[in-house]
Amino acid sequence: MSKTKIFVSSTCYDLSQIREDIRNCIIELGHQPYLSDYPSFPVIPNLTTIENCKHNIQENTDIFILIVGGRYGSVDKEYDKSITNIEYDISKEYGIESFIFVNETIYRMLPLWDKNEKADFSDYVDSPEIFKFIKRINSEQKWIFTFDKASDIIKTIKEQLSFYLKYLIDKKRGNRLEPLQEFSTESIRARQIAIDKPNYWEYFLTDELLRTNLKSIKEDFNDFHNGLFFRKYQLVSEESFLKTKFGSLNDFIIYFEKAGKKLEKSWGELGVAGDPIKIKKAVEIFIIGCKHLFEWEVDLKFDIPPTGYENLKTLFQGCAYELFEQVEVFPNKLMEPFKEPNPKGEYTIYIKFNPPSRIDEINREIDRLKNIN
């Protein structure tokens, strides 16, 4: 049986001794450490640095340990982020269990930096991007351990791995280790939320399902806007053009508003737990609608409208993407109350979809065309 594989992510130059101490600790505990600055780090020669890190996190990582000190580290030009930032994002993408450690002094400086981002903190960090990174981790509701020296991290790792083992044993005893069958194709985090049901789980589950499932649609839109999509052009009649384009826009708005009401019901009444299966089905309705929005936008590009309707086609362009953006931004709005460590009070969530910004121009153009005909 293979050992538990633990990936350690941090800057190397300033934290070299800490990395060495943690590596020795992991080995002493009987696990397999993966640190990129050691010869034992698996490298596929024809892959880039980031591709190798991604491969190792995906294939060779059971637990991810992130250590944030005072150096931001080298920046990858393609991603415009530090390698450590990228490794952390990759671990999230693959749903790897993570333990996060931040230098205690830097963590205490975070509120001061947050109030005055233009102040000079160069005595503590070599880049304000470090504070931005920590703030982002905080906003994601990730638990952060602070440390002053390597022994602090080692003590925490030993305790937390023991706690985590007990957690898994308890889950197995309660037959709660396996995810719900309906969530087998969803992210690891979505499956875990559906099983554990932590505080406010209904909203965290909705956020995770929407984010992960909207990602591929967003990529399709980006490819389309970059000219990486082709379809056969087709002539469209006047009646068909108005019905399939203008009529569909109105139908989309009604569709998403009804989907929003279904999603609200899936969360349960006040004081009553929601239903993870109903939440998943409600989110799927949003995803189906977004896929149709993409198809609507693609069809429009390759439709040849009736003579005189060229301006109307121009006005229609981008309308579907505007509606998609309203769905895409919804998870951010949903998570607003949870950006604070201990959210208190009452919050009202409105699920409302607005018509495209050009709708008045579109209506005027349609009226003009009707008067001509």
TORDO-417759 format. One line per field, with one value per residue (C-alpha): x, y, z; residue in three letters. Coordinates in Angstrom, 3 decimals. Example, Ala and Ser with C-alpha at 12.3 -4.5 7.8 and 13.67 -1.06 7.14 Angstrom:
2
u	[12.300|13.670]
v	[-4.500|-1.060]
w	[7.800|7.140]
type	[ALA|SER]
This chain:
373
u	[0.000|1.404|2.048|-0.002|1.439|1.852|2.683|4.424|4.019|5.968|8.695|12.042|14.735|13.402|11.756|14.380|15.056|11.340|10.798|13.601|12.201|8.691|10.003|11.773|8.615|6.503|9.030|9.161|5.369|5.605|4.265|5.725|6.678|6.717|8.754|9.730|13.288|14.248|15.515|12.681|10.125|8.811|9.498|8.284|10.935|8.665|6.289|6.689|7.247|3.554|2.479|4.749|3.326|-0.201|0.546|2.028|-0.812|-3.377|-1.639|0.684|-1.065|-3.409|-2.832|-1.641|0.325|0.657|3.149|3.051|6.005|7.291|8.342|5.877|8.095|8.728|5.818|4.665|4.121|1.242|-0.809|0.515|0.683|3.396|4.092|2.806|-0.465|-0.865|-0.141|-2.779|-5.341|-4.551|-5.070|-8.481|-9.368|-8.777|-10.416|-7.260|-7.511|-5.283|-3.647|-2.668|0.054|0.765|3.573|2.035|3.544|2.364|-1.092|-1.355|-0.401|-3.290|-5.955|-3.518|-2.739|-6.454|-7.115|-4.202|-3.009|-0.662|1.343|4.895|5.011|8.339|9.783|7.409|6.734|8.487|5.188|1.645|0.473|1.142|-1.535|-3.912|-3.278|-3.952|-7.067|-8.348|-7.784|-9.673|-12.587|-12.803|-13.464|-10.278|-8.886|-5.498|-2.859|-0.255|3.357|6.507|8.940|9.054|8.240|4.838|3.969|5.286|3.245|0.097|0.671|1.015|-2.137|-4.221|-3.305|-4.383|-7.659|-8.236|-7.655|-10.193|-12.618|-12.350|-12.741|-15.902|-17.286|-16.616|-18.333|-21.331|-21.408|-20.857|-17.489|-18.863|-20.442|-24.067|-24.477|-26.072|-22.873|-20.432|-19.566|-19.312|-16.215|-14.774|-15.679|-19.324|-19.513|-17.993|-20.397|-23.381|-22.233|-20.953|-23.596|-21.637|-23.253|-24.828|-24.063|-26.996|-25.364|-21.828|-23.108|-24.966|-21.847|-19.600|-21.987|-22.538|-18.855|-17.594|-20.330|-20.287|-16.545|-16.721|-19.511|-17.414|-14.522|-16.832|-17.885|-14.235|-13.321|-16.297|-15.363|-11.812|-13.070|-12.442|-15.872|-17.335|-20.719|-22.357|-24.067|-27.817|-30.490|-33.229|-36.715|-38.096|-40.628|-38.096|-35.469|-37.777|-39.281|-36.065|-34.056|-36.236|-38.802|-36.106|-34.533|-37.772|-38.151|-34.651|-35.402|-38.613|-36.759|-33.997|-36.440|-38.380|-35.095|-34.260|-37.524|-36.860|-33.391|-34.778|-37.217|-34.389|-32.651|-35.593|-37.822|-36.330|-34.977|-35.449|-32.549|-32.439|-32.178|-28.827|-30.483|-33.025|-30.232|-28.287|-31.352|-32.076|-28.486|-28.703|-31.639|-29.382|-26.617|-28.994|-30.222|-26.666|-25.809|-28.796|-27.621|-24.321|-26.066|-28.280|-25.211|-23.465|-26.552|-26.940|-23.412|-23.979|-27.553|-27.976|-30.928|-33.502|-32.548|-32.855|-32.470|-28.681|-28.805|-31.153|-28.697|-25.919|-28.071|-28.767|-25.068|-23.814|-27.282|-27.026|-23.611|-25.039|-27.615|-24.932|-22.870|-25.822|-25.824|-22.027|-21.873|-24.593|-22.207|-20.146|-23.250|-24.438|-21.155|-21.014|-22.387|-19.806|-16.694|-16.530|-15.209|-18.394|-21.348|-24.151|-27.561|-30.098|-29.480|-31.975|-31.034|-32.737|-32.570|-33.510|-32.503|-32.520|-33.119|-30.103|-28.860|-29.830|-33.417|-34.891|-32.855|-33.937|-37.609|-37.326|-35.612|-38.304|-41.047|-39.274|-39.058|-42.734|-43.749|-41.688|-43.334]
v	[0.000|3.430|6.110|9.257|11.856|15.383|18.317|21.267|24.611|27.722|30.036|28.254|30.870|32.408|29.259|26.674|25.571|25.391|23.277|20.941|20.574|19.884|17.389|15.481|15.574|14.135|11.328|10.559|10.264|7.638|9.771|10.748|14.445|16.273|19.478|20.963|21.850|18.262|15.589|13.271|15.662|13.818|15.764|14.989|16.612|17.805|19.612|23.199|24.065|24.793|21.686|19.540|21.085|20.574|16.963|16.250|17.901|16.012|12.626|12.599|14.588|13.485|16.476|19.975|22.140|25.856|28.038|31.807|33.901|37.346|36.678|36.536|34.324|34.118|35.067|32.960|35.294|33.300|33.280|36.585|34.938|33.521|29.802|29.350|31.099|28.870|25.688|26.676|27.331|23.955|22.187|23.863|22.916|19.253|19.405|18.460|18.661|21.543|22.966|26.618|28.311|32.056|33.841|35.242|38.733|39.099|37.826|40.442|43.113|42.172|44.447|47.381|46.811|46.406|49.890|51.501|49.467|52.233|52.245|50.895|47.331|46.447|45.618|42.637|41.598|42.066|42.594|43.694|40.753|38.599|40.475|40.160|36.410|35.989|38.136|35.942|32.816|34.447|35.294|31.644|30.710|28.666|27.915|29.574|28.489|31.077|30.243|31.883|29.016|25.579|23.813|25.587|24.113|20.660|20.547|21.582|19.092|16.209|17.185|17.945|14.732|12.828|14.771|14.152|10.415|10.308|12.312|9.758|6.828|8.354|8.920|5.336|4.068|6.222|5.099|8.700|8.306|7.681|10.660|10.779|8.940|11.995|13.973|11.441|13.700|16.905|18.383|16.842|19.982|19.802|16.160|16.961|19.848|17.662|14.998|17.127|19.871|22.526|25.806|27.588|24.532|25.183|28.400|26.973|24.014|26.306|28.448|25.435|23.790|26.998|27.956|24.566|23.994|27.505|27.336|25.320|27.530|30.607|29.008|28.337|31.992|33.092|30.806|32.077|35.733|34.935|33.523|29.872|28.623|27.948|26.964|26.935|30.211|30.034|32.335|33.187|34.488|37.648|35.774|33.199|35.838|37.812|34.745|32.872|35.919|38.557|36.084|33.872|36.766|37.343|33.610|33.399|36.071|34.311|30.978|32.192|33.935|30.670|28.805|31.285|30.568|26.826|27.364|29.381|26.565|24.013|25.906|25.154|27.429|29.613|27.314|24.189|22.411|22.340|19.320|18.745|16.813|19.590|22.190|20.225|19.944|23.668|24.518|22.168|24.246|27.323|25.433|24.183|27.739|29.034|26.392|27.529|31.140|30.137|28.351|31.421|33.645|31.268|30.843|34.625|35.058|32.592|33.639|35.707|37.979|39.310|42.427|45.490|43.512|43.827|46.600|44.531|41.640|43.977|45.108|41.476|40.594|40.175|40.046|36.372|36.922|39.730|37.329|34.706|37.220|37.770|34.056|33.969|36.800|35.267|33.013|36.103|37.913|34.794|34.548|38.229|37.607|34.895|36.949|37.788|35.003|34.953|36.281|37.631|39.187|38.621|38.823|39.023|37.335|38.650|36.547|38.894|39.007|42.206|42.438|43.245|46.833|47.430|46.269|49.760|50.172|46.723|47.528|50.791|49.040|46.345|49.010|50.817|47.615|46.870|50.330|49.912|46.584]
w	[0.000|-0.956|1.631|2.168|-0.218|1.133|-1.167|0.545|-1.217|-0.222|-1.430|-1.194|-0.594|2.637|4.013|3.101|6.688|7.481|4.379|5.418|8.946|7.659|5.123|7.902|10.012|7.184|6.645|10.395|10.448|7.709|4.847|1.465|1.134|-2.202|-2.341|-5.689|-4.639|-3.794|-6.226|-5.159|-6.742|-9.856|-13.061|-16.558|-18.802|-21.601|-19.208|-18.005|-14.355|-13.826|-15.749|-13.573|-10.399|-11.686|-12.567|-9.146|-7.264|-9.326|-9.359|-6.366|-3.631|-0.856|1.405|0.439|2.882|2.052|3.920|3.429|4.572|3.681|0.087|-2.797|-4.931|-8.658|-10.908|-13.848|-16.819|-18.290|-15.083|-13.673|-10.244|-8.036|-8.283|-4.731|-5.633|-8.658|-6.692|-4.143|-6.902|-8.500|-5.164|-4.878|-8.444|-7.661|-4.230|-2.321|1.473|2.577|5.693|5.450|7.521|7.527|9.346|12.533|12.226|8.627|9.509|12.292|9.761|7.458|9.075|9.005|5.327|4.587|5.991|4.144|1.191|0.031|3.262|3.311|4.669|3.088|6.521|6.592|2.986|-0.332|-2.153|-1.198|-3.307|-0.231|1.712|-1.229|-1.331|2.399|2.151|-0.687|1.377|4.252|1.962|0.948|4.576|4.761|8.219|8.690|11.213|12.172|12.922|14.180|13.648|12.059|15.333|15.369|11.974|12.877|16.099|14.215|11.395|13.852|15.731|12.647|10.830|13.935|14.087|10.384|10.745|13.596|11.454|8.629|11.029|12.510|9.040|8.036|11.168|10.383|6.733|5.678|4.007|0.511|-1.282|-2.334|-5.624|-7.226|-6.525|-7.963|-10.914|-8.873|-7.235|-4.096|-2.159|-3.310|-2.241|1.136|1.773|0.832|3.305|6.218|6.063|7.997|9.041|6.059|3.928|1.581|0.334|0.210|-1.813|-4.233|-4.637|-5.306|-7.783|-9.730|-9.856|-10.999|-13.576|-15.028|-15.620|-18.847|-20.232|-19.493|-21.372|-24.349|-24.380|-24.232|-27.145|-29.098|-28.494|-29.605|-32.900|-31.995|-32.967|-36.378|-37.703|-41.109|-42.050|-42.693|-44.087|-41.590|-42.392|-40.832|-38.678|-37.537|-36.742|-34.469|-32.840|-32.131|-31.081|-29.439|-28.161|-26.699|-24.788|-22.902|-22.336|-20.872|-18.263|-17.209|-17.159|-14.834|-12.499|-12.134|-11.618|-8.868|-7.055|-7.301|-5.866|-2.940|-2.111|-2.210|0.625|2.916|4.954|7.695|10.400|8.255|6.559|2.772|0.503|-1.296|-4.133|-4.712|-4.616|-7.228|-9.474|-9.121|-10.056|-13.043|-14.331|-14.280|-16.076|-18.789|-19.307|-19.610|-22.191|-24.241|-23.885|-25.421|-28.282|-28.812|-29.128|-31.534|-33.707|-33.912|-35.252|-38.084|-38.891|-42.050|-41.200|-43.690|-45.639|-43.406|-40.182|-40.011|-37.374|-35.231|-35.372|-34.215|-31.280|-30.337|-30.229|-26.663|-25.106|-24.190|-22.647|-20.493|-19.109|-18.552|-16.574|-14.259|-13.466|-13.217|-10.670|-8.499|-6.476|-5.524|-4.295|-2.495|-0.576|0.453|3.980|4.589|3.878|7.579|9.843|11.976|9.975|12.175|11.637|8.904|5.176|2.355|-0.904|-4.039|-7.172|-9.974|-13.633|-15.648|-19.395|-21.624|-21.454|-25.122|-24.709|-25.302|-28.489|-29.613|-29.020|-30.947|-33.851|-33.956|-33.957|-36.781|-38.855|-38.235|-39.404|-42.595|-43.360]
type	[MET|SER|LYS|THR|LYS|ILE|PHE|VAL|SER|SER|THR|CYS|TYR|ASP|LEU|SER|GLN|ILE|ARG|GLU|ASP|ILE|ARG|ASN|CYS|ILE|ILE|GLU|LEU|GLY|HIS|GLN|PRO|TYR|LEU|SER|ASP|TYR|PRO|SER|PHE|PRO|VAL|ILE|PRO|ASN|LEU|THR|THR|ILE|GLU|ASN|CYS|LYS|HIS|ASN|ILE|GLN|GLU|ASN|THR|ASP|ILE|PHE|ILE|LEU|ILE|VAL|GLY|GLY|ARG|TYR|GLY|SER|VAL|ASP|LYS|GLU|TYR|ASP|LYS|SER|ILE|THR|ASN|ILE|GLU|TYR|ASP|ILE|SER|LYS|GLU|TYR|GLY|ILE|GLU|SER|PHE|ILE|PHE|VAL|ASN|GLU|THR|ILE|TYR|ARG|MET|LEU|PRO|LEU|TRP|ASP|LYS|ASN|GLU|LYS|ALA|ASP|PHE|SER|ASP|TYR|VAL|ASP|SER|PRO|GLU|ILE|PHE|LYS|PHE|ILE|LYS|ARG|ILE|ASN|SER|GLU|GLN|LYS|TRP|ILE|PHE|THR|PHE|ASP|LYS|ALA|SER|ASP|ILE|ILE|LYS|THR|ILE|LYS|GLU|GLN|LEU|SER|PHE|TYR|LEU|LYS|TYR|LEU|ILE|ASP|LYS|LYS|ARG|GLY|ASN|ARG|LEU|GLU|PRO|LEU|GLN|GLU|PHE|SER|THR|GLU|SER|ILE|ARG|ALA|ARG|GLN|ILE|ALA|ILE|ASP|LYS|PRO|ASN|TYR|TRP|GLU|TYR|PHE|LEU|THR|ASP|GLU|LEU|LEU|ARG|THR|ASN|LEU|LYS|SER|ILE|LYS|GLU|ASP|PHE|ASN|ASP|PHE|HIS|ASN|GLY|LEU|PHE|PHE|ARG|LYS|TYR|GLN|LEU|VAL|SER|GLU|GLU|SER|PHE|LEU|LYS|THR|LYS|PHE|GLY|SER|LEU|ASN|ASP|PHE|ILE|ILE|TYR|PHE|GLU|LYS|ALA|GLY|LYS|LYS|LEU|GLU|LYS|SER|TRP|GLY|GLU|LEU|GLY|VAL|ALA|GLY|ASP|PRO|ILE|LYS|ILE|LYS|LYS|ALA|VAL|GLU|ILE|PHE|ILE|ILE|GLY|CYS|LYS|HIS|LEU|PHE|GLU|TRP|GLU|VAL|ASP|LEU|LYS|PHE|ASP|ILE|PRO|PRO|THR|GLY|TYR|GLU|ASN|LEU|LYS|THR|LEU|PHE|GLN|GLY|CYS|ALA|TYR|GLU|LEU|PHE|GLU|GLN|VAL|GLU|VAL|PHE|PRO|ASN|LYS|LEU|MET|GLU|PRO|PHE|LYS|GLU|PRO|ASN|PRO|LYS|GLY|GLU|TYR|THR|ILE|TYR|ILE|LYS|PHE|ASN|PRO|PRO|SER|ARG|ILE|ASP|GLU|ILE|ASN|ARG|GLU|ILE|ASP|ARG|LEU|LYS|ASN|ILE|ASN]
